[in-house]
Amino acid sequence: MPHSHVDASLVGAVSLHTGFLLDVDGPISSPSSRTLRAPGLADALVTLANAGCVVALNTGRSEAFLRDRIVPVLREHGLRQDAPLWGIGEKGGVWSHLASGGETHSDERLALDSALLAAIERMAATEFSDIVFWDDTKLTMASLEQRLDCSDEVYRARRHELDLRVAEVIRGCGYALAWEGREDLSDQGATVRLDPTIIASDVEHVGTGKDTGARLLVELLRNHGVLVPTSWLTMGDSRTDYAMAWWLHDNGWPVTHVDVRPADGVPHCPFPVLTHPEFIHDDAGAWFAKQWAQALNN
C-alpha cells in the first residue's frame, strides 16, 4: 500500500479503543536536545492517556530515561497516575507502568553478557570518548550515544569507524553478529545485533526489537486485565520501527504507521503509512499527536 501525506480520514480515525505505540527518539524526544520539547506534544499525549487510551512508549531507551526525561514533563501537563501509559524499554528487554511509577521489570533472557558489555564500554572510553558516551542506565543492552557537544558532522564522519570497532569487539568475545541485514555464519545463528540509529550505536540481543515490544505490550495488557485496543496507531523515525506495525498487522489488528523521518525511504506495506509533507522528527510527532487528541475530543 503506498504511503500518503496526512490523509485526514486516517489521522482522524481515533477512539477510546485506539492504542498508540510510539517510538521515543525522534517522534517524542528531540534528537538534538534529547528532551520532550515540541509545543503541544505533551498536552496531546496526556489528553490521550488520561482519556483512557492505551499509550505505550516502545523504545530502545532505558526505563530510567523515560522516568527522568519524559514522564516528569507529562506530569507537569496533568498526567494521572491511573492513566494507561506504559513503557517498553530496551526494545522489549524492560518494561513498567510509567504513569503510576511502577516497578521496572527486565527479561534476563534478553540481557547481554556482562563481560561483553564491559569490553564494549572499555573500547568506547579509550577510543571514541570524544564522540560518544556510555549509557549506564541500560539493563539488558548497550548504547554508545552521540555526545551533545559533538557536532553531527563529526559524529557522522567517524560513525562507521566506531561501528567497525564495536563489531570487532563483539566477534572478539566469541559472539556471532547480525549487522546491516547480514549475519555471521554460525551453527546457531547470530546472538548479538548491532543496530545503528541516527544518534547511537545499539548492541542488543537478537531477540529484542520493536516487534518484541509490541508483543510484550499486548501480553502486559492482557495480564493486567486491560482491554486490548481494537486498532492501533504506531509512530517511529527509522525503518526498524516498522516492525511494531508489521507485528500488529500480522496478528490481526488494523494499524496505521506514521513515519516522521521518511527520507530513508518508505517501504511497501500492507497497512497505511503516513508522513508529514513538511515536518520531521518530534515536530511531526507533535503534529500527529495533536490531531489524534483533537479527533478524540470531537
Contacts in CASP RR format, 6 or more apart in sequence:
PFRMAT RR
TARGET T0000
AUTHOR 0000-0000-0000
METHOD contacts of the structure
MODEL  1
MPHSHVDASLVGAVSLHTGFLLDVDGPISSPSSRTLRAPGLADALVTLAN
AGCVVALNTGRSEAFLRDRIVPVLREHGLRQDAPLWGIGEKGGVWSHLAS
GGETHSDERLALDSALLAAIERMAATEFSDIVFWDDTKLTMASLEQRLDC
SDEVYRARRHELDLRVAEVIRGCGYALAWEGREDLSDQGATVRLDPTIIA
SDVEHVGTGKDTGARLLVELLRNHGVLVPTSWLTMGDSRTDYAMAWWLHD
NGWPVTHVDVRPADGVPHCPFPVLTHPEFIHDDAGAWFAKQWAQALNN
1 268 0 8 1.000
1 269 0 8 1.000
1 270 0 8 1.000
1 271 0 8 1.000
1 272 0 8 1.000
1 273 0 8 1.000
2 268 0 8 1.000
3 259 0 8 1.000
3 262 0 8 1.000
3 266 0 8 1.000
3 269 0 8 1.000
3 272 0 8 1.000
3 273 0 8 1.000
3 274 0 8 1.000
3 275 0 8 1.000
4 10 0 8 1.000
4 272 0 8 1.000
4 273 0 8 1.000
4 274 0 8 1.000
4 275 0 8 1.000
5 274 0 8 1.000
5 275 0 8 1.000
5 276 0 8 1.000
5 277 0 8 1.000
6 274 0 8 1.000
6 275 0 8 1.000
6 276 0 8 1.000
6 277 0 8 1.000
7 272 0 8 1.000
7 274 0 8 1.000
10 256 0 8 1.000
10 272 0 8 1.000
10 274 0 8 1.000
11 274 0 8 1.000
11 288 0 8 1.000
11 291 0 8 1.000
11 292 0 8 1.000
11 295 0 8 1.000
12 291 0 8 1.000
12 292 0 8 1.000
12 295 0 8 1.000
13 231 0 8 1.000
13 256 0 8 1.000
13 295 0 8 1.000
14 53 0 8 1.000
14 233 0 8 1.000
14 292 0 8 1.000
14 295 0 8 1.000
14 296 0 8 1.000
15 231 0 8 1.000
15 296 0 8 1.000
16 51 0 8 1.000
16 52 0 8 1.000
16 53 0 8 1.000
16 296 0 8 1.000
17 227 0 8 1.000
17 229 0 8 1.000
17 230 0 8 1.000
17 231 0 8 1.000
18 53 0 8 1.000
18 229 0 8 1.000
18 230 0 8 1.000
18 231 0 8 1.000
18 232 0 8 1.000
18 233 0 8 1.000
18 292 0 8 1.000
18 296 0 8 1.000
19 53 0 8 1.000
19 54 0 8 1.000
19 55 0 8 1.000
19 56 0 8 1.000
19 229 0 8 1.000
19 231 0 8 1.000
19 232 0 8 1.000
19 233 0 8 1.000
20 48 0 8 1.000
20 53 0 8 1.000
20 54 0 8 1.000
20 55 0 8 1.000
20 56 0 8 1.000
20 232 0 8 1.000
20 233 0 8 1.000
20 234 0 8 1.000
20 235 0 8 1.000
20 292 0 8 1.000
21 56 0 8 1.000
21 58 0 8 1.000
21 214 0 8 1.000
21 217 0 8 1.000
21 232 0 8 1.000
21 233 0 8 1.000
21 234 0 8 1.000
21 235 0 8 1.000
21 244 0 8 1.000
21 248 0 8 1.000
22 28 0 8 1.000
22 55 0 8 1.000
22 56 0 8 1.000
22 57 0 8 1.000
22 58 0 8 1.000
22 234 0 8 1.000
22 235 0 8 1.000
22 236 0 8 1.000
23 57 0 8 1.000
23 58 0 8 1.000
23 59 0 8 1.000
23 210 0 8 1.000
23 235 0 8 1.000
23 236 0 8 1.000
23 237 0 8 1.000
23 238 0 8 1.000
23 241 0 8 1.000
24 57 0 8 1.000
24 59 0 8 1.000
24 60 0 8 1.000
24 61 0 8 1.000
24 65 0 8 1.000
24 66 0 8 1.000
24 70 0 8 1.000
25 31 0 8 1.000
25 34 0 8 1.000
25 59 0 8 1.000
25 60 0 8 1.000
25 61 0 8 1.000
25 197 0 8 1.000
25 198 0 8 1.000
25 199 0 8 1.000
25 237 0 8 1.000
26 236 0 8 1.000
26 237 0 8 1.000
26 260 0 8 1.000
26 261 0 8 1.000
26 281 0 8 1.000
26 282 0 8 1.000
26 285 0 8 1.000
27 235 0 8 1.000
27 236 0 8 1.000
27 237 0 8 1.000
27 258 0 8 1.000
27 260 0 8 1.000
27 281 0 8 1.000
27 282 0 8 1.000
27 284 0 8 1.000
27 285 0 8 1.000
28 36 0 8 1.000
28 41 0 8 1.000
28 45 0 8 1.000
28 57 0 8 1.000
28 70 0 8 1.000
28 282 0 8 1.000
28 285 0 8 1.000
29 35 0 8 1.000
29 36 0 8 1.000
29 61 0 8 1.000
29 69 0 8 1.000
29 70 0 8 1.000
29 282 0 8 1.000
30 36 0 8 1.000
30 37 0 8 1.000
30 38 0 8 1.000
30 281 0 8 1.000
30 282 0 8 1.000
31 198 0 8 1.000
31 199 0 8 1.000
31 237 0 8 1.000
31 281 0 8 1.000
31 282 0 8 1.000
33 148 0 8 1.000
34 69 0 8 1.000
34 148 0 8 1.000
34 199 0 8 1.000
35 69 0 8 1.000
35 73 0 8 1.000
36 42 0 8 1.000
36 69 0 8 1.000
36 70 0 8 1.000
36 73 0 8 1.000
36 74 0 8 1.000
36 282 0 8 1.000
37 282 0 8 1.000
38 282 0 8 1.000
38 283 0 8 1.000
38 285 0 8 1.000
38 286 0 8 1.000
39 286 0 8 1.000
40 286 0 8 1.000
40 289 0 8 1.000
40 290 0 8 1.000
41 282 0 8 1.000
41 285 0 8 1.000
41 286 0 8 1.000
41 289 0 8 1.000
41 290 0 8 1.000
42 73 0 8 1.000
42 74 0 8 1.000
42 76 0 8 1.000
42 77 0 8 1.000
43 77 0 8 1.000
43 290 0 8 1.000
43 293 0 8 1.000
44 286 0 8 1.000
44 289 0 8 1.000
44 290 0 8 1.000
44 292 0 8 1.000
44 293 0 8 1.000
45 55 0 8 1.000
45 74 0 8 1.000
45 85 0 8 1.000
45 289 0 8 1.000
45 293 0 8 1.000
46 74 0 8 1.000
46 77 0 8 1.000
46 78 0 8 1.000
46 79 0 8 1.000
46 83 0 8 1.000
47 293 0 8 1.000
47 296 0 8 1.000
47 297 0 8 1.000
48 55 0 8 1.000
48 289 0 8 1.000
48 292 0 8 1.000
48 293 0 8 1.000
48 296 0 8 1.000
49 55 0 8 1.000
49 74 0 8 1.000
49 79 0 8 1.000
49 80 0 8 1.000
49 83 0 8 1.000
49 84 0 8 1.000
49 85 0 8 1.000
49 99 0 8 1.000
50 78 0 8 1.000
50 79 0 8 1.000
50 80 0 8 1.000
50 83 0 8 1.000
51 296 0 8 1.000
52 83 0 8 1.000
52 84 0 8 1.000
53 84 0 8 1.000
53 229 0 8 1.000
53 296 0 8 1.000
54 84 0 8 1.000
54 86 0 8 1.000
54 217 0 8 1.000
54 221 0 8 1.000
54 226 0 8 1.000
54 228 0 8 1.000
54 229 0 8 1.000
55 83 0 8 1.000
55 84 0 8 1.000
55 85 0 8 1.000
55 86 0 8 1.000
56 85 0 8 1.000
56 86 0 8 1.000
56 87 0 8 1.000
56 88 0 8 1.000
56 217 0 8 1.000
57 66 0 8 1.000
57 70 0 8 1.000
57 85 0 8 1.000
57 86 0 8 1.000
57 87 0 8 1.000
57 88 0 8 1.000
57 89 0 8 1.000
57 98 0 8 1.000
58 87 0 8 1.000
58 88 0 8 1.000
58 89 0 8 1.000
58 92 0 8 1.000
58 210 0 8 1.000
58 213 0 8 1.000
58 214 0 8 1.000
58 217 0 8 1.000
58 234 0 8 1.000
58 244 0 8 1.000
59 66 0 8 1.000
59 87 0 8 1.000
59 88 0 8 1.000
59 89 0 8 1.000
59 90 0 8 1.000
59 91 0 8 1.000
60 89 0 8 1.000
60 90 0 8 1.000
60 91 0 8 1.000
60 141 0 8 1.000
60 143 0 8 1.000
60 202 0 8 1.000
61 89 0 8 1.000
61 90 0 8 1.000
62 89 0 8 1.000
62 90 0 8 1.000
62 94 0 8 1.000
62 135 0 8 1.000
62 137 0 8 1.000
62 138 0 8 1.000
62 139 0 8 1.000
63 87 0 8 1.000
63 89 0 8 1.000
63 90 0 8 1.000
63 94 0 8 1.000
63 95 0 8 1.000
63 96 0 8 1.000
63 104 0 8 1.000
63 137 0 8 1.000
63 139 0 8 1.000
64 104 0 8 1.000
64 137 0 8 1.000
65 137 0 8 1.000
66 87 0 8 1.000
66 89 0 8 1.000
66 98 0 8 1.000
67 96 0 8 1.000
67 98 0 8 1.000
67 101 0 8 1.000
70 98 0 8 1.000
71 79 0 8 1.000
71 85 0 8 1.000
71 98 0 8 1.000
71 99 0 8 1.000
71 101 0 8 1.000
74 85 0 8 1.000
79 85 0 8 1.000
79 99 0 8 1.000
80 99 0 8 1.000
81 99 0 8 1.000
81 100 0 8 1.000
81 101 0 8 1.000
82 99 0 8 1.000
82 100 0 8 1.000
83 99 0 8 1.000
84 99 0 8 1.000
84 226 0 8 1.000
85 97 0 8 1.000
85 98 0 8 1.000
85 99 0 8 1.000
86 95 0 8 1.000
86 96 0 8 1.000
86 97 0 8 1.000
86 98 0 8 1.000
86 217 0 8 1.000
86 220 0 8 1.000
87 95 0 8 1.000
87 96 0 8 1.000
87 97 0 8 1.000
87 98 0 8 1.000
88 94 0 8 1.000
88 95 0 8 1.000
88 213 0 8 1.000
88 216 0 8 1.000
88 217 0 8 1.000
89 95 0 8 1.000
89 213 0 8 1.000
90 106 0 8 1.000
90 110 0 8 1.000
90 138 0 8 1.000
90 139 0 8 1.000
90 140 0 8 1.000
90 141 0 8 1.000
90 204 0 8 1.000
90 208 0 8 1.000
91 141 0 8 1.000
91 202 0 8 1.000
91 204 0 8 1.000
91 208 0 8 1.000
91 209 0 8 1.000
91 210 0 8 1.000
91 212 0 8 1.000
91 213 0 8 1.000
92 107 0 8 1.000
92 110 0 8 1.000
92 208 0 8 1.000
92 209 0 8 1.000
92 212 0 8 1.000
92 213 0 8 1.000
92 216 0 8 1.000
93 106 0 8 1.000
93 107 0 8 1.000
93 110 0 8 1.000
93 111 0 8 1.000
93 139 0 8 1.000
93 140 0 8 1.000
93 141 0 8 1.000
93 208 0 8 1.000
93 212 0 8 1.000
93 216 0 8 1.000
94 104 0 8 1.000
94 105 0 8 1.000
94 106 0 8 1.000
94 107 0 8 1.000
94 139 0 8 1.000
94 140 0 8 1.000
95 104 0 8 1.000
95 105 0 8 1.000
95 216 0 8 1.000
95 217 0 8 1.000
95 220 0 8 1.000
96 102 0 8 1.000
96 103 0 8 1.000
96 104 0 8 1.000
96 105 0 8 1.000
97 224 0 8 1.000
104 139 0 8 1.000
106 139 0 8 1.000
106 140 0 8 1.000
107 140 0 8 1.000
108 140 0 8 1.000
109 205 0 8 1.000
110 140 0 8 1.000
110 141 0 8 1.000
110 204 0 8 1.000
110 205 0 8 1.000
110 207 0 8 1.000
110 208 0 8 1.000
110 212 0 8 1.000
111 139 0 8 1.000
111 140 0 8 1.000
111 141 0 8 1.000
111 205 0 8 1.000
112 140 0 8 1.000
112 141 0 8 1.000
112 142 0 8 1.000
112 192 0 8 1.000
112 203 0 8 1.000
112 204 0 8 1.000
112 205 0 8 1.000
113 173 0 8 1.000
115 173 0 8 1.000
116 142 0 8 1.000
116 169 0 8 1.000
116 170 0 8 1.000
116 173 0 8 1.000
116 175 0 8 1.000
116 192 0 8 1.000
116 203 0 8 1.000
117 142 0 8 1.000
117 203 0 8 1.000
119 169 0 8 1.000
119 173 0 8 1.000
120 142 0 8 1.000
120 144 0 8 1.000
120 166 0 8 1.000
120 169 0 8 1.000
120 170 0 8 1.000
120 203 0 8 1.000
121 134 0 8 1.000
121 142 0 8 1.000
123 165 0 8 1.000
123 166 0 8 1.000
123 169 0 8 1.000
124 132 0 8 1.000
124 134 0 8 1.000
124 144 0 8 1.000
124 162 0 8 1.000
124 166 0 8 1.000
125 134 0 8 1.000
127 165 0 8 1.000
128 144 0 8 1.000
128 158 0 8 1.000
128 162 0 8 1.000
128 165 0 8 1.000
130 147 0 8 1.000
130 150 0 8 1.000
131 146 0 8 1.000
131 147 0 8 1.000
131 150 0 8 1.000
131 154 0 8 1.000
131 155 0 8 1.000
131 158 0 8 1.000
131 162 0 8 1.000
132 144 0 8 1.000
132 145 0 8 1.000
132 146 0 8 1.000
132 147 0 8 1.000
132 150 0 8 1.000
132 155 0 8 1.000
132 162 0 8 1.000
132 200 0 8 1.000
132 201 0 8 1.000
133 144 0 8 1.000
133 145 0 8 1.000
133 147 0 8 1.000
134 142 0 8 1.000
134 143 0 8 1.000
134 144 0 8 1.000
135 142 0 8 1.000
135 143 0 8 1.000
135 144 0 8 1.000
135 145 0 8 1.000
135 200 0 8 1.000
140 204 0 8 1.000
140 205 0 8 1.000
140 208 0 8 1.000
141 202 0 8 1.000
141 203 0 8 1.000
141 204 0 8 1.000
141 205 0 8 1.000
141 208 0 8 1.000
142 202 0 8 1.000
142 203 0 8 1.000
142 204 0 8 1.000
143 200 0 8 1.000
143 201 0 8 1.000
143 202 0 8 1.000
143 203 0 8 1.000
144 162 0 8 1.000
144 166 0 8 1.000
144 200 0 8 1.000
144 201 0 8 1.000
144 203 0 8 1.000
145 199 0 8 1.000
145 200 0 8 1.000
146 152 0 8 1.000
146 155 0 8 1.000
146 199 0 8 1.000
146 200 0 8 1.000
155 199 0 8 1.000
159 196 0 8 1.000
159 201 0 8 1.000
162 201 0 8 1.000
163 179 0 8 1.000
163 194 0 8 1.000
163 196 0 8 1.000
163 201 0 8 1.000
166 194 0 8 1.000
166 201 0 8 1.000
166 203 0 8 1.000
167 177 0 8 1.000
167 179 0 8 1.000
167 194 0 8 1.000
170 177 0 8 1.000
170 192 0 8 1.000
170 194 0 8 1.000
170 203 0 8 1.000
171 177 0 8 1.000
171 184 0 8 1.000
175 190 0 8 1.000
175 191 0 8 1.000
175 192 0 8 1.000
176 183 0 8 1.000
176 184 0 8 1.000
176 185 0 8 1.000
176 186 0 8 1.000
176 188 0 8 1.000
176 189 0 8 1.000
176 190 0 8 1.000
176 191 0 8 1.000
176 192 0 8 1.000
177 183 0 8 1.000
177 184 0 8 1.000
177 190 0 8 1.000
177 192 0 8 1.000
177 193 0 8 1.000
177 194 0 8 1.000
178 184 0 8 1.000
178 190 0 8 1.000
178 192 0 8 1.000
178 193 0 8 1.000
178 194 0 8 1.000
178 206 0 8 1.000
179 193 0 8 1.000
179 194 0 8 1.000
180 194 0 8 1.000
183 189 0 8 1.000
183 190 0 8 1.000
184 190 0 8 1.000
190 206 0 8 1.000
191 205 0 8 1.000
191 206 0 8 1.000
192 203 0 8 1.000
192 204 0 8 1.000
192 205 0 8 1.000
192 206 0 8 1.000
193 202 0 8 1.000
193 203 0 8 1.000
193 204 0 8 1.000
193 205 0 8 1.000
193 206 0 8 1.000
193 208 0 8 1.000
194 201 0 8 1.000
194 202 0 8 1.000
194 203 0 8 1.000
195 201 0 8 1.000
195 202 0 8 1.000
195 203 0 8 1.000
195 204 0 8 1.000
195 240 0 8 1.000
196 202 0 8 1.000
197 238 0 8 1.000
198 237 0 8 1.000
198 238 0 8 1.000
198 261 0 8 1.000
209 240 0 8 1.000
209 243 0 8 1.000
210 240 0 8 1.000
210 241 0 8 1.000
210 242 0 8 1.000
210 243 0 8 1.000
210 244 0 8 1.000
210 247 0 8 1.000
211 243 0 8 1.000
211 244 0 8 1.000
211 246 0 8 1.000
211 247 0 8 1.000
213 244 0 8 1.000
214 234 0 8 1.000
214 243 0 8 1.000
214 244 0 8 1.000
214 247 0 8 1.000
214 248 0 8 1.000
215 247 0 8 1.000
218 228 0 8 1.000
218 251 0 8 1.000
220 226 0 8 1.000
221 227 0 8 1.000
221 228 0 8 1.000
222 228 0 8 1.000
229 253 0 8 1.000
230 253 0 8 1.000
230 254 0 8 1.000
231 253 0 8 1.000
231 254 0 8 1.000
231 255 0 8 1.000
232 245 0 8 1.000
232 248 0 8 1.000
232 253 0 8 1.000
232 254 0 8 1.000
232 255 0 8 1.000
232 256 0 8 1.000
233 255 0 8 1.000
233 256 0 8 1.000
233 257 0 8 1.000
233 258 0 8 1.000
233 292 0 8 1.000
234 241 0 8 1.000
234 244 0 8 1.000
234 245 0 8 1.000
234 248 0 8 1.000
234 255 0 8 1.000
234 256 0 8 1.000
234 257 0 8 1.000
234 258 0 8 1.000
235 241 0 8 1.000
235 257 0 8 1.000
235 258 0 8 1.000
235 259 0 8 1.000
235 260 0 8 1.000
235 285 0 8 1.000
235 288 0 8 1.000
236 257 0 8 1.000
236 258 0 8 1.000
236 259 0 8 1.000
236 260 0 8 1.000
236 261 0 8 1.000
237 259 0 8 1.000
237 260 0 8 1.000
237 261 0 8 1.000
237 280 0 8 1.000
237 281 0 8 1.000
238 261 0 8 1.000
238 264 0 8 1.000
239 264 0 8 1.000
239 265 0 8 1.000
239 267 0 8 1.000
241 257 0 8 1.000
241 259 0 8 1.000
242 257 0 8 1.000
242 259 0 8 1.000
242 267 0 8 1.000
242 269 0 8 1.000
245 255 0 8 1.000
245 256 0 8 1.000
245 257 0 8 1.000
245 269 0 8 1.000
245 271 0 8 1.000
246 269 0 8 1.000
248 255 0 8 1.000
249 255 0 8 1.000
249 269 0 8 1.000
249 270 0 8 1.000
249 271 0 8 1.000
254 271 0 8 1.000
255 271 0 8 1.000
256 271 0 8 1.000
256 272 0 8 1.000
256 273 0 8 1.000
256 274 0 8 1.000
257 269 0 8 1.000
257 271 0 8 1.000
257 272 0 8 1.000
257 273 0 8 1.000
257 274 0 8 1.000
258 273 0 8 1.000
258 274 0 8 1.000
258 275 0 8 1.000
258 284 0 8 1.000
258 285 0 8 1.000
258 288 0 8 1.000
259 266 0 8 1.000
259 273 0 8 1.000
259 274 0 8 1.000
259 275 0 8 1.000
260 275 0 8 1.000
260 276 0 8 1.000
260 279 0 8 1.000
260 280 0 8 1.000
260 281 0 8 1.000
260 282 0 8 1.000
260 284 0 8 1.000
260 285 0 8 1.000
260 288 0 8 1.000
261 280 0 8 1.000
261 281 0 8 1.000
262 275 0 8 1.000
262 280 0 8 1.000
263 280 0 8 1.000
266 273 0 8 1.000
266 275 0 8 1.000
274 288 0 8 1.000
275 284 0 8 1.000
276 284 0 8 1.000
276 287 0 8 1.000
276 288 0 8 1.000
279 285 0 8 1.000
279 287 0 8 1.000
END
